[in-house]
């Protein structure tokens, strides 16, 4: 996609995700919607960014991965043992097209992120 062809809307962006990553991307979107239903989704930084009184989560995809950004400083380190084996950095988890999502762990991570955001 060239910069001129970039999606202008969140739904258009989600619809442009490559087929091998669509199920993972959609599942992560649904989890975010479950735990942060009042978060505002916008396009930022080439991602779908979810804001709840500030940045909370972001989702993107490239040829190799779906990237889930957890924008609560240090939170992923608290779940280090449960997320072992998943490619990651300080604030991003990367899921390949055949990756099995650790749904229960992601639920706990997202719940914690939302609780911390709301408690200020």
Phi, psi and omega in degrees: 000128176276162179305327179293329183269005182299140178299145181261341184238153179302314181297321178295318178300311180300322179289344181269000181294133180304142184311317182298339183255354188300315182297314178299313181300312181296319178298318178293321175301316181296321177296315178299316179298326180293317186264343178222061185296338180264006176290146179265123180264125177221165175270122178214142173054029182073024180226170163269115181259137180249119182248137175221088189055043183124171183296135182238301179223164170210152179229139173210174176212149172224193183299327185262324192221158159261130183252123176251115179265125175254106191264033173253113187305127175080356186294317182298328179297329179291339181248023187307313183292324180287336182257009180302140179093349177264125177303133184200168169227198185304324185226010183229137171253137182243128182240122175285173184297335181254010183291141173269122182285133175279076190305313183295320177294317179298324177298316180293319178299311182293320177300314180297316180300314181294316180300317181292322179296317182289332181277352170083000000 
